[in-house]
Protein backbone atom coordinates (compact mmCIF):
# COMPACT_ATOMS: atom_id res chain seq x y z
CA UNK A 1 0.00 0.00 0.00
CA UNK A 2 1.29 3.45 -0.88
CA UNK A 3 1.81 5.93 1.95
CA UNK A 4 2.09 9.70 1.63
CA UNK A 5 4.06 11.21 4.51
CA UNK A 6 2.93 14.74 5.44
CA UNK A 7 5.23 16.82 7.65
CA UNK A 8 3.36 19.57 9.48
CA UNK A 9 3.95 22.32 12.02
CA UNK A 10 0.22 23.21 11.99
CA UNK A 11 0.79 26.51 10.17
CA UNK A 12 -1.65 27.53 7.40
CA UNK A 13 0.91 26.54 4.75
CA UNK A 14 1.34 23.10 6.32
CA UNK A 15 -2.40 22.57 6.68
CA UNK A 16 -2.88 23.50 3.05
CA UNK A 17 -0.24 20.93 2.09
CA UNK A 18 -2.03 18.28 4.17
CA UNK A 19 -5.28 18.97 2.33
CA UNK A 20 -3.42 18.72 -0.98
CA UNK A 21 -1.90 15.40 0.11
CA UNK A 22 -5.30 14.01 1.12
CA UNK A 23 -6.80 14.76 -2.28
CA UNK A 24 -3.78 13.23 -3.99
CA UNK A 25 -4.07 10.12 -1.82
CA UNK A 26 -7.63 9.59 -3.02
CA UNK A 27 -6.45 9.58 -6.63
CA UNK A 28 -3.66 7.03 -6.15
CA UNK A 29 -5.32 5.03 -3.36
CA UNK A 30 -2.70 5.83 -0.73
CA UNK A 31 -2.65 6.07 3.06
CA UNK A 32 -1.65 9.25 4.91
CA UNK A 33 0.86 9.53 7.75
CA UNK A 34 0.75 12.90 9.49
CA UNK A 35 4.05 13.66 11.20
CA UNK A 36 4.89 16.47 13.63
CA UNK A 37 8.41 16.91 14.98
CA UNK A 38 9.06 19.24 17.89
CA UNK A 39 12.41 20.22 19.32
CA UNK A 40 13.50 20.49 22.93
CA UNK A 41 14.02 24.10 24.00
CA UNK A 42 17.57 25.38 23.57
CA UNK A 43 19.55 24.66 26.70
CA UNK A 44 17.10 22.09 28.05
CA UNK A 45 19.73 19.38 28.45
CA UNK A 46 22.38 21.69 29.92
CA UNK A 47 20.35 23.89 32.23
CA UNK A 48 17.05 22.85 33.84
CA UNK A 49 14.25 25.10 32.65
CA UNK A 50 10.56 25.20 33.30
CA UNK A 51 9.08 23.07 30.52
CA UNK A 52 6.65 20.20 30.65
CA UNK A 53 7.55 17.72 27.94
CA UNK A 54 4.42 15.71 28.59
CA UNK A 55 2.31 18.80 27.91
CA UNK A 56 4.25 19.45 24.69
CA UNK A 57 3.66 15.87 23.56
CA UNK A 58 -0.02 15.92 24.43
CA UNK A 59 -0.50 19.29 22.78
CA UNK A 60 1.08 18.08 19.55
CA UNK A 61 -0.98 14.89 19.58
CA UNK A 62 -4.16 16.90 20.09
CA UNK A 63 -3.38 19.15 17.14
CA UNK A 64 -2.51 16.17 14.93
CA UNK A 65 -5.74 14.42 15.83
CA UNK A 66 -7.67 17.58 15.02
CA UNK A 67 -5.98 17.75 11.60
CA UNK A 68 -6.73 14.08 11.07
CA UNK A 69 -10.41 14.68 11.82
CA UNK A 70 -10.49 17.58 9.38
CA UNK A 71 -8.96 15.50 6.59
CA UNK A 72 -11.22 12.53 7.31
CA UNK A 73 -14.29 14.74 7.11
CA UNK A 74 -13.02 16.40 3.92
CA UNK A 75 -12.53 13.02 2.24
CA UNK A 76 -15.69 11.37 3.61
CA UNK A 77 -13.64 8.93 5.69
CA UNK A 78 -12.25 7.30 2.55
CA UNK A 79 -8.64 7.52 3.70
CA UNK A 80 -6.65 5.60 6.27
CA UNK A 81 -4.87 8.31 8.24
CA UNK A 82 -2.39 7.69 11.04
CA UNK A 83 -0.47 10.22 13.14
CA UNK A 84 2.93 10.32 14.77
CA UNK A 85 4.68 12.84 17.03
CA UNK A 86 8.45 12.80 17.42
CA UNK A 87 10.99 14.92 19.27
CA UNK A 88 14.25 15.96 17.62
CA UNK A 89 15.35 17.76 14.48
CA UNK A 90 12.92 17.80 11.57
CA UNK A 91 15.28 16.41 8.97
CA UNK A 92 16.70 13.62 11.14
CA UNK A 93 13.30 12.39 12.28
CA UNK A 94 11.82 12.73 8.80
CA UNK A 95 14.67 10.63 7.44
CA UNK A 96 14.14 8.00 10.15
CA UNK A 97 10.43 7.72 9.39
CA UNK A 98 11.14 7.45 5.67
CA UNK A 99 13.57 4.60 6.31
CA UNK A 100 10.83 2.84 8.24
CA UNK A 101 7.91 3.22 5.85
CA UNK A 102 9.52 4.02 2.45
CA UNK A 103 6.85 6.59 1.51
CA UNK A 104 5.44 7.08 -1.97
CA UNK A 105 6.32 10.73 -1.44
CA UNK A 106 6.81 13.25 1.35
CA UNK A 107 4.69 16.41 1.16
CA UNK A 108 5.44 19.71 2.86
CA UNK A 109 4.13 23.22 2.51
CA UNK A 110 6.16 25.89 0.78
CA UNK A 111 7.40 28.76 2.89
CA UNK A 112 4.60 30.97 4.09
CA UNK A 113 4.36 34.69 4.66
CA UNK A 114 4.87 34.92 8.42
CA UNK A 115 8.17 34.78 10.29
CA UNK A 116 7.21 31.47 11.89
CA UNK A 117 6.37 29.91 8.54
CA UNK A 118 9.65 31.16 7.08
CA UNK A 119 11.48 29.41 9.89
CA UNK A 120 9.90 26.03 9.15
CA UNK A 121 9.24 26.19 5.44
CA UNK A 122 12.29 28.22 4.47
CA UNK A 123 15.62 26.68 5.35
CA UNK A 124 14.16 23.36 6.55
CA UNK A 125 12.24 22.70 3.37
CA UNK A 126 15.08 23.61 1.03
CA UNK A 127 17.56 21.55 3.07
CA UNK A 128 15.19 18.60 3.03
CA UNK A 129 14.67 18.84 -0.73
CA UNK A 130 18.42 18.83 -1.28
CA UNK A 131 19.27 15.95 1.02
CA UNK A 132 16.29 13.65 1.63
CA UNK A 133 16.68 10.48 -0.42
CA UNK A 134 12.92 10.01 -0.84
CA UNK A 135 10.69 11.97 -3.24
CA UNK A 136 9.54 15.26 -1.73
CA UNK A 137 6.83 17.60 -3.00
CA UNK A 138 6.51 21.18 -1.77
CA UNK A 139 3.04 22.63 -2.15
CA UNK A 140 2.59 26.38 -2.71
CA UNK A 141 0.46 28.07 -0.08
CA UNK A 142 -3.17 28.25 -1.16
CA UNK A 143 -2.86 25.72 -3.99
CA UNK A 144 -5.76 23.24 -4.12
CA UNK A 145 -5.23 19.79 -5.62
CA UNK A 146 -7.38 19.12 -8.65
CA UNK A 147 -5.35 16.71 -10.75
CA UNK A 148 -1.86 16.04 -12.04
CA UNK A 149 -2.26 15.80 -15.78
CA UNK A 150 0.97 17.44 -16.88
CA UNK A 151 4.34 16.62 -15.35
CA UNK A 152 7.48 18.48 -16.39
CA UNK A 153 11.08 17.46 -15.76
CA UNK A 154 13.74 20.16 -15.61
CA UNK A 155 16.86 18.47 -16.94
CA UNK A 156 20.25 19.75 -18.14
CA UNK A 157 20.73 16.76 -20.51
CA UNK A 158 24.07 15.77 -19.00
CA UNK A 159 24.83 12.14 -18.12
CA UNK A 160 21.12 11.30 -18.19
CA UNK A 161 21.71 7.55 -17.91
CA UNK A 162 23.42 8.13 -14.55
CA UNK A 163 21.17 10.81 -13.11
CA UNK A 164 17.57 10.26 -14.21
CA UNK A 165 15.47 8.03 -11.87
CA UNK A 166 13.53 6.34 -14.64
CA UNK A 167 11.44 3.98 -12.52
CA UNK A 168 10.13 6.75 -10.26
CA UNK A 169 9.21 8.92 -13.23
CA UNK A 170 7.40 6.07 -14.97
CA UNK A 171 5.45 5.31 -11.78
CA UNK A 172 4.32 8.92 -11.41
CA UNK A 173 3.22 9.25 -15.01
CA UNK A 174 1.31 5.97 -14.87
CA UNK A 175 -0.30 6.62 -11.49
CA UNK A 176 -1.72 9.96 -12.60
CA UNK A 177 -2.16 9.08 -16.28
CA UNK A 178 -0.24 12.27 -17.01
CA UNK A 179 1.52 13.82 -19.96
CA UNK A 180 5.30 14.03 -19.60
CA UNK A 181 7.22 17.11 -20.68
CA UNK A 182 11.01 17.23 -20.60
CA UNK A 183 12.67 20.63 -20.41
CA UNK A 184 16.28 21.04 -21.46
CA UNK A 185 17.36 23.75 -19.02
CA UNK A 186 20.79 24.35 -20.53
CA UNK A 187 21.63 27.73 -22.01
CA UNK A 188 23.15 26.42 -25.25
CA UNK A 189 21.53 27.96 -28.27
CA UNK A 190 22.91 25.38 -30.68
CA UNK A 191 22.50 21.62 -30.91
CA UNK A 192 25.89 20.28 -29.89
CA UNK A 193 26.70 16.62 -30.59
CA UNK A 194 26.57 15.68 -26.88
CA UNK A 195 23.17 17.33 -26.56
CA UNK A 196 21.80 15.27 -29.41
CA UNK A 197 23.30 12.10 -27.93
CA UNK A 198 21.90 12.74 -24.46
CA UNK A 199 18.50 13.62 -25.90
CA UNK A 200 18.47 10.33 -27.80
CA UNK A 201 19.41 8.42 -24.64
CA UNK A 202 16.63 10.08 -22.70
CA UNK A 203 14.16 9.26 -25.45
CA UNK A 204 15.16 5.60 -25.26
CA UNK A 205 14.86 5.56 -21.47
CA UNK A 206 11.43 7.22 -21.33
CA UNK A 207 10.12 6.51 -24.81
CA UNK A 208 7.28 4.32 -23.58
CA UNK A 209 5.83 7.43 -21.88
CA UNK A 210 5.83 9.35 -25.18
CA UNK A 211 7.47 12.45 -23.66
CA UNK A 212 7.32 15.88 -25.24
CA UNK A 213 10.74 17.55 -25.49
CA UNK A 214 11.23 21.28 -25.06
CA UNK A 215 14.51 23.17 -25.37
CA UNK A 216 14.67 26.28 -23.21
CA UNK A 217 17.45 28.57 -24.42
CA UNK A 218 16.69 31.47 -22.09
CA UNK A 219 19.90 32.56 -20.36
CA UNK A 220 17.78 32.92 -17.21
CA UNK A 221 16.96 29.31 -16.45
CA UNK A 222 14.39 30.23 -13.82
CA UNK A 223 12.49 32.60 -16.10
CA UNK A 224 12.46 29.99 -18.83
CA UNK A 225 10.95 27.40 -16.49
CA UNK A 226 8.41 29.90 -15.17
CA UNK A 227 7.28 30.88 -18.65
CA UNK A 228 6.97 27.26 -19.71
CA UNK A 229 5.03 26.25 -16.59
CA UNK A 230 2.58 29.12 -16.99
CA UNK A 231 1.99 28.69 -20.71
CA UNK A 232 1.63 24.91 -20.55
CA UNK A 233 -0.33 24.62 -17.28
CA UNK A 234 2.15 22.25 -15.64
CA UNK A 235 0.78 20.51 -12.52
CA UNK A 236 4.06 19.15 -11.13
CA UNK A 237 7.65 20.19 -11.78
CA UNK A 238 10.38 17.63 -11.10
CA UNK A 239 13.92 18.73 -10.31
CA UNK A 240 17.08 16.80 -9.48
CA UNK A 241 18.73 18.66 -6.59
CA UNK A 242 22.27 17.38 -7.06
CA UNK A 243 22.49 18.45 -10.67
CA UNK A 244 24.47 21.69 -11.03
CA UNK A 245 22.64 23.57 -8.30
CA UNK A 246 19.38 23.84 -10.24
CA UNK A 247 17.38 23.54 -7.04
CA UNK A 248 19.30 26.47 -5.56
CA UNK A 249 18.36 28.56 -8.57
CA UNK A 250 14.72 27.58 -8.46
CA UNK A 251 14.22 27.77 -4.69
CA UNK A 252 16.40 30.72 -3.65
CA UNK A 253 14.18 33.08 -1.69
CA UNK A 254 16.05 36.24 -2.69
CA UNK A 255 14.88 36.01 -6.29
CA UNK A 256 11.38 37.31 -6.95
CA UNK A 257 11.07 35.30 -10.14
CA UNK A 258 11.83 32.08 -8.27
CA UNK A 259 9.16 32.91 -5.71
CA UNK A 260 6.67 33.37 -8.54
CA UNK A 261 7.48 29.88 -9.75
CA UNK A 262 7.32 28.52 -6.22
CA UNK A 263 3.86 29.96 -5.69
CA UNK A 264 2.53 28.61 -8.96
CA UNK A 265 3.41 24.93 -9.24
CA UNK A 266 4.33 22.16 -6.78
CA UNK A 267 7.99 21.19 -7.02
CA UNK A 268 9.12 17.59 -6.56
CA UNK A 269 12.72 16.72 -5.74
CA UNK A 270 13.89 13.32 -6.96
CA UNK A 271 17.27 11.77 -6.28
CA UNK A 272 19.07 9.10 -8.26
N, C-alpha and C positions, 0 to 999 in steps of 0.2 A: 504494500500500500504506500502511495506517495504521501509525504509529509511536507508541508510548508511551515518553516520556522519563522515566526514573527517576533522580532526584538522590539520591545516597547519601553518607553519611560513615561507613558501616559500623557504625553503632550499632545496637542491637537494634530501635529504632523504625524506622530506615531499612531494615533487612533485612526487617522485617515488611511495610513498604510495598512493597518489591520483590516479595515473594511475592504480595501482593495484586494488583500490577500484572501479574504473570505469569498469574495466573488470569483476570484481566480480558481480557488479550490473547488467550487461547484462545477466549473467547466471541466477540470481535469480529474475530478473525483479524488480529491486529496484530503487528508486530515490536516488540522491546524494545531501547532504547538505554540502557545503564547509564552514568551520568556521575558522575565524582568530581572535585571542584574543591578543590585545596589552595592555601593562601596561603603566600607567602614569609614567613619570620620577620620580625617587626617590627625595623626597623633594618638589614635585610640589605643594602639598596642604599646606605645611608649609611656604615655601619661594618662592615667585614669581620668575619664571625663564623664559627665552626666549624659548617658545615652542608654536607652533601653532597646537592645537588639531584638528582643522578642516583640516589642511593639512595632519596630521597623519591619520585621518579617510578616507580622499579622496585617499590618497596613498594606504592604505590597500584595499579599495574597487576596485581601479584600478588593483592591483595585483590579487585580487580574480577573477575579471572579465576576466583577461587575462588567468588565470588558467582554468576558466570555458570554455573559447573559445577553449583552447587546448584540453580539455577532450571531448568537443562536437565534434570537428573535428576528434579526434581519434576514437570515437565511432559512427561516421556518423550520429550525431544528434539523436541517438536512446534513449538517456537518458534525463530525466528531472533533471536538475541541478539548484539548488538555492544556493545563497551565503548569508553569514551573517558575519558582523564585530561587535565585542564587545570589550569593554574596561574593564579591571579588571584582576584578576588572572586566569590563564589557567584552573586550576582544578575547581574553583568555577563556572566559566561561562560555562564550559563544562558540569558540573553537572546540571546547570540550563536549558541548552538546552535539555539535555537528559530527564529531567523531563517533558519538554514541548512536545517533539516529540516521546519519547520512541523508540529510534532507534533499528533497527535490530542488528547492531553492530557499534561500534566506530572504526575507523582505524587511526593509527598514524604511522609515520616512526620510525624505530629503531634509536638509537643514531648514528650520522654520525662520520666523521673523523676530522672535524674542531672543534675549540673551541666553536664557536657559536652553532653548531649542538649538541655538548655535553651538552651545557647549556639547550637547549630545550628538546632534546630527551634522556637526561641522567636522571637526578633526576625527572623531570616532568613526563616522561613516566612511570618510575618505580612506582612513587607515585600514578599515575592515575591507573595503573594496580592493585595496592594493594587495592585502596579505592573506585574506581568508581563502582557503583552497576550494571551498564550495561555492556554487553559483550564488550571487547576491544581486537582488534588484532593489534599487532605491526608487521610491515613489514620490513624485512631486506633490507638495502640499496642495490639497484641494482636488487632485485628480481622481475621478471616479472610474472604476473598471467597467468597461463595456464589452470589449473583446480584444483579442490580439490577432489581427488578421494580416498585419504587415510587420515583419521583423527585418531589421537592418543590421548588418555587421560592418563595423568600421575597421578596416584592415589595411595595413601598409604594403601588402603583397611582397613581404620578405620572408623567406624560409617558411612558407605556409604549411608544408608537410610536417614541420617540427612544432609549429605554434598554434595551429587551428584545432580545437577540440571537436572533431567531426561528429562523434557519437552524441554529444550533448546538443549540438546544433540540430542534428537530425531529429532527436527526441522532441525538442521544442517545436519545431516546424510541424511534426506529425501530430503532437498533442493538441495544438491549436488550429491545425489545418490552415496554416498561414502561408503567405507569400514570403519568399526570402529575397532580400536585396543585399548585394555586397558592394560596399563603397570602398574604392581605392582612395585612401586618404593621403597618399603621397603628393608632393608638389611638382612632380615632373610633368612637363607639358608635352613631352614626346614619348612615343612608345619605344622604350629601350628593350633590347633583347631579353634581359632578365625579367622585365615586367611581363612580357608576352609569355615567357616560360612559366613564371609563377601563376599567372592568370590561367594558363592551360592546366596546371597542376590542381589549382583550386576547383576548376570546372570538373575535373575528373573525380575529385574527392566528394564534391557536393552535387554532382550532375543529376542524381536521382531526384533532387529537390527542385530542379529546374530553376536555379537562381537567376535573378536579373542583375547584371553587372553595371556599375556606374563608376565613372572615373572623375573624381573631383580634383580639379587642377587649381583651385583657389589657394593662393599662398597662405591664407588664413584658414588653417584646417578646421577650426571651430566654426567659423562662419559658414564654411562649405557644408559642414554637417547640419548646422542649424537650418540653412536654406533647404537642403534636401529633405530633412525631417518635416518641415512645415509644408513644403509643396507636395510631398508624397504621402502625408498623413501616416507616418510611421508610428506604430503602437509600442514597439520595444526596440531600443538600441543596444546592441551588444558590443562591448569593448574588451580588449585583452590588456589588462593593467601593466604587464611586464614588457610590453612592446613599445620601446622608444618613448616612454613617458606620455603616451596619448591620454591616459586617464588624468594625469596632472593638468594637461591642457584643457580637457573637457570640464574637469571638476573644480578648477581653481577659483576660489570665491572672489578674487580681486578683479576678475574680468566680467564685466556686465554681460557680454555676449554669451559667456559660458553659463551664467545664471539664467539667461533666457532659455537656453537649451535645457538646462536642468529643470526648469519649471514647466517645460512643455511635454517631455517624453520620459518615461521610466528608463533608467539605464541599468543594464545587467553587466556585471563583471564576470567573465569566465577565465579560468586558468587552465593551462595545458597540464 
